[in-house]
Amino acid sequence: MDVAVEPSMILCCECGASIEANPANMCVSCLRARVDITEGIPKQGTIYFCKFCERYLQPPALWTNCTLESRELLAMCLKKLKGLNQVRLVDATFVWTEPHSKRIKVKLTIQKEVFGSTILQQVFVVEFLVHNQMCTECQRRQATDYWQAVVQIRQKIDHKKTFFYLEQLILKHRVHASTLRIKEIHDGLDFFFASKSEARKLVDFLLAIFPCRCLTSQRLISHDTHSNTYNYKYTFSIEIVPVCKDDVVCLPMKLSQLCGNISPIALCVRVSNTIHLIDPMTLKTAEVQGSAFWRYPFESLCDSRRLVEYTVIDIDPATAAPSYARPSGGVPKYVLSDVCISKTDELGLPDSMLYTKTHLGHLLKPGDTVLGFDLANSNVNNEHLNKLKSRSIPDVILVKKSYGDKRKRRQNRMWKLKHLQKEDEAVEAKMDVEDNDYEEFLDDLEEDPDYRRDINVYKDKARVHLKREVELDAPTIGLEEMMEDLTLEDAHF
């Protein structure tokens, strides 16, 4: 029969307390009072943090992205402690502190052999002070006169809708993350970069989303004759085609033939990496590549500022629609229709009614208002238009439907967009014009779901809170659909 052996008890040589026998002949309290195994391990440290790029310095010169209480940050803190190689590290955890306190506390549990084969374990806290220090890359970005490459984006038109759209695409894809600064001028934007490769990424992005052409130049800054090294500053000049959405254009005859004999007078419905055109009289469509545009350039006959408001008196589907105007299945995007219209300010006057065809048959009904270009009463100086016969030029080209009072719609707008941080050098006299262009750009986003498909739209919490207090009368066109999407994803869609 086994008999349990009781451990031998002795008295501590320091305090006389009864303890189990151990090689040191001392209790744990006396061991800790006589021996400090944390000696040689610092209880405080310093960590350097760059607030611009949110990275931590890992000596000697490596900056690393680390989140608070992450494994990477813990490993970085432990590497800064000297003397850990003399003890055995059992556990290491973070002690919670306020994020704005600039303190990081780490609780360590270590073991060490003392007095022969006695193992002593101790727990202590190391506090790290977080100091702000700019990394080398951020120092160069903050220095406004330091740059190696600049991308100059230009478009020879009177409004800035294209640049508002481009700004949202850049924000969504974060192409601007490595820019030193962004400067806005009267006819475009300038992006400054610290290296040529970073500027080239933006150039490739622009060539992929817009039909444009790029010219590159370089300027010698310095030359070291001993090492035969050269220092250049590079300039990328990007010119976007001067055609925008809802512009009426007149194609050169050669380009019209290359596009499947589409009518020279066409309407631009969208601009992506190609120019999407439609003939509103026949519903024939065509796409013009950037290379074809620069080979046979053309200009807009009319933009959105010169459109005239018409009132629809009567509308009927076209009886002789061509075969390519009949969709194979589903809901057609455009419907060819015969329409009777009259200028809104001349409604009811004799001989004020006009008859034409339109591609907006799926949207219009009697009593609606529509914006169009009055070719019959316009003085347009265009070399391609002057070569056309008068019977082939329509009197009116209807561009888009007009949706009620814009002022009330803008007041009811419950969403907003983000913007780039730009150095604005525009003349103050043009600020009102740019504000009007921006409001029209927002109107286009509301009216066209395809146009806002690639843009992040954010909920305007201030407007939403205001609407809860004061009930507004009429809903905004396209707002209900957009707000349904915003409820699914509060940030953007």
ChimeraX attribute file (.defattr): number of C-alpha atoms within 10 A of each C-alpha:
attribute: neighborCount
match mode: 1-to-1
recipient: residues
	/A:1	3
	/A:2	4
	/A:3	5
	/A:4	6
	/A:5	6
	/A:6	6
	/A:7	9
	/A:8	9
	/A:9	12
	/A:10	16
	/A:11	15
	/A:12	19
	/A:13	13
	/A:14	12
	/A:15	11
	/A:16	11
	/A:17	13
	/A:18	13
	/A:19	16
	/A:20	14
	/A:21	15
	/A:22	16
	/A:23	10
	/A:24	15
	/A:25	18
	/A:26	22
	/A:27	21
	/A:28	14
	/A:29	11
	/A:30	14
	/A:31	17
	/A:32	14
	/A:33	8
	/A:34	9
	/A:35	13
	/A:36	13
	/A:37	18
	/A:38	20
	/A:39	9
	/A:40	12
	/A:41	15
	/A:42	14
	/A:43	15
	/A:44	14
	/A:45	16
	/A:46	14
	/A:47	20
	/A:48	19
	/A:49	22
	/A:50	20
	/A:51	14
	/A:52	15
	/A:53	15
	/A:54	14
	/A:55	19
	/A:56	25
	/A:57	18
	/A:58	17
	/A:59	12
	/A:60	6
	/A:61	9
	/A:62	10
	/A:63	18
	/A:64	17
	/A:65	13
	/A:66	15
	/A:67	12
	/A:68	12
	/A:69	15
	/A:70	11
	/A:71	12
	/A:72	13
	/A:73	18
	/A:74	18
	/A:75	11
	/A:76	18
	/A:77	20
	/A:78	14
	/A:79	11
	/A:80	17
	/A:81	16
	/A:82	11
	/A:83	12
	/A:84	16
	/A:85	9
	/A:86	13
	/A:87	15
	/A:88	13
	/A:89	14
	/A:90	12
	/A:91	11
	/A:92	17
	/A:93	14
	/A:94	17
	/A:95	13
	/A:96	12
	/A:97	11
	/A:98	8
	/A:99	9
	/A:100	6
	/A:101	9
	/A:102	14
	/A:103	17
	/A:104	25
	/A:105	21
	/A:106	19
	/A:107	14
	/A:108	17
	/A:109	16
	/A:110	18
	/A:111	18
	/A:112	17
	/A:113	13
	/A:114	15
	/A:115	13
	/A:116	9
	/A:117	11
	/A:118	14
	/A:119	10
	/A:120	17
	/A:121	18
	/A:122	14
	/A:123	13
	/A:124	12
	/A:125	16
	/A:126	19
	/A:127	17
	/A:128	19
	/A:129	15
	/A:130	17
	/A:131	14
	/A:132	14
	/A:133	17
	/A:134	19
	/A:135	21
	/A:136	11
	/A:137	13
	/A:138	16
	/A:139	14
	/A:140	16
	/A:141	19
	/A:142	13
	/A:143	11
	/A:144	11
	/A:145	11
	/A:146	15
	/A:147	20
	/A:148	19
	/A:149	24
	/A:150	25
	/A:151	23
	/A:152	20
	/A:153	21
	/A:154	20
	/A:155	19
	/A:156	13
	/A:157	17
	/A:158	13
	/A:159	19
	/A:160	21
	/A:161	20
	/A:162	19
	/A:163	17
	/A:164	15
	/A:165	18
	/A:166	16
	/A:167	18
	/A:168	20
	/A:169	18
	/A:170	18
	/A:171	17
	/A:172	14
	/A:173	12
	/A:174	10
	/A:175	16
	/A:176	21
	/A:177	11
	/A:178	18
	/A:179	19
	/A:180	22
	/A:181	21
	/A:182	19
	/A:183	16
	/A:184	17
	/A:185	15
	/A:186	13
	/A:187	15
	/A:188	17
	/A:189	20
	/A:190	19
	/A:191	22
	/A:192	26
	/A:193	26
	/A:194	19
	/A:195	16
	/A:196	19
	/A:197	11
	/A:198	19
	/A:199	24
	/A:200	16
	/A:201	12
	/A:202	20
	/A:203	20
	/A:204	11
	/A:205	14
	/A:206	22
	/A:207	16
	/A:208	13
	/A:209	14
	/A:210	20
	/A:211	24
	/A:212	23
	/A:213	16
	/A:214	16
	/A:215	10
	/A:216	10
	/A:217	11
	/A:218	13
	/A:219	10
	/A:220	10
	/A:221	10
	/A:222	11
	/A:223	12
	/A:224	9
	/A:225	8
	/A:226	6
	/A:227	7
	/A:228	7
	/A:229	10
	/A:230	11
	/A:231	13
	/A:232	16
	/A:233	17
	/A:234	20
	/A:235	19
	/A:236	22
	/A:237	18
	/A:238	21
	/A:239	19
	/A:240	21
	/A:241	23
	/A:242	18
	/A:243	23
	/A:244	23
	/A:245	21
	/A:246	21
	/A:247	23
	/A:248	26
	/A:249	23
	/A:250	23
	/A:251	23
	/A:252	20
	/A:253	18
	/A:254	11
	/A:255	19
	/A:256	19
	/A:257	13
	/A:258	12
	/A:259	18
	/A:260	12
	/A:261	13
	/A:262	21
	/A:263	21
	/A:264	22
	/A:265	24
	/A:266	26
	/A:267	25
	/A:268	22
	/A:269	17
	/A:270	19
	/A:271	21
	/A:272	14
	/A:273	17
	/A:274	21
	/A:275	21
	/A:276	18
	/A:277	26
	/A:278	22
	/A:279	19
	/A:280	24
	/A:281	21
	/A:282	22
	/A:283	23
	/A:284	19
	/A:285	20
	/A:286	20
	/A:287	18
	/A:288	18
	/A:289	16
	/A:290	20
	/A:291	13
	/A:292	15
	/A:293	18
	/A:294	13
	/A:295	9
	/A:296	14
	/A:297	14
	/A:298	19
	/A:299	18
	/A:300	19
	/A:301	22
	/A:302	20
	/A:303	19
	/A:304	18
	/A:305	10
	/A:306	13
	/A:307	19
	/A:308	17
	/A:309	21
	/A:310	27
	/A:311	22
	/A:312	21
	/A:313	18
	/A:314	15
	/A:315	19
	/A:316	15
	/A:317	15
	/A:318	18
	/A:319	9
	/A:320	10
	/A:321	15
	/A:322	12
	/A:323	11
	/A:324	11
	/A:325	18
	/A:326	13
	/A:327	12
	/A:328	9
	/A:329	6
	/A:330	6
	/A:331	9
	/A:332	11
	/A:333	12
	/A:334	18
	/A:335	21
	/A:336	24
	/A:337	24
	/A:338	19
	/A:339	23
	/A:340	18
	/A:341	26
	/A:342	20
	/A:343	21
	/A:344	15
	/A:345	12
	/A:346	13
	/A:347	15
	/A:348	11
	/A:349	10
	/A:350	7
	/A:351	9
	/A:352	13
	/A:353	17
	/A:354	15
	/A:355	15
	/A:356	17
	/A:357	23
	/A:358	27
	/A:359	26
	/A:360	21
	/A:361	19
	/A:362	15
	/A:363	13
	/A:364	21
	/A:365	16
	/A:366	14
	/A:367	12
	/A:368	17
	/A:369	22
	/A:370	23
	/A:371	20
	/A:372	23
	/A:373	24
	/A:374	20
	/A:375	15
	/A:376	11
	/A:377	9
	/A:378	12
	/A:379	9
	/A:380	11
	/A:381	9
	/A:382	14
	/A:383	12
	/A:384	16
	/A:385	19
	/A:386	11
	/A:387	10
	/A:388	15
	/A:389	8
	/A:390	11
	/A:391	7
	/A:392	10
	/A:393	15
	/A:394	15
	/A:395	16
	/A:396	19
	/A:397	24
	/A:398	26
	/A:399	25
	/A:400	21
	/A:401	17
	/A:402	17
	/A:403	15
	/A:404	12
	/A:405	9
	/A:406	15
	/A:407	9
	/A:408	14
	/A:409	19
	/A:410	15
	/A:411	11
	/A:412	19
	/A:413	22
	/A:414	22
	/A:415	19
	/A:416	15
	/A:417	15
	/A:418	12
	/A:419	11
	/A:420	11
	/A:421	10
	/A:422	14
	/A:423	13
	/A:424	13
	/A:425	10
	/A:426	14
	/A:427	9
	/A:428	9
	/A:429	8
	/A:430	10
	/A:431	11
	/A:432	10
	/A:433	13
	/A:434	15
	/A:435	12
	/A:436	13
	/A:437	18
	/A:438	18
	/A:439	15
	/A:440	17
	/A:441	16
	/A:442	20
	/A:443	18
	/A:444	15
	/A:445	18
	/A:446	19
	/A:447	18
	/A:448	11
	/A:449	13
	/A:450	10
	/A:451	15
	/A:452	17
	/A:453	11
	/A:454	14
	/A:455	21
	/A:456	16
	/A:457	22
	/A:458	18
	/A:459	21
	/A:460	13
	/A:461	12
	/A:462	10
	/A:463	15
	/A:464	14
	/A:465	11
	/A:466	12
	/A:467	14
	/A:468	9
	/A:469	8
	/A:470	8
	/A:471	8
	/A:472	12
	/A:473	8
	/A:474	9
	/A:475	12
	/A:476	21
	/A:477	18
	/A:478	16
	/A:479	17
	/A:480	12
	/A:481	12
	/A:482	17
	/A:483	19
	/A:484	10
	/A:485	14
	/A:486	17
	/A:487	12
	/A:488	10
	/A:489	12
	/A:490	12
	/A:491	11
	/A:492	16
	/A:493	18
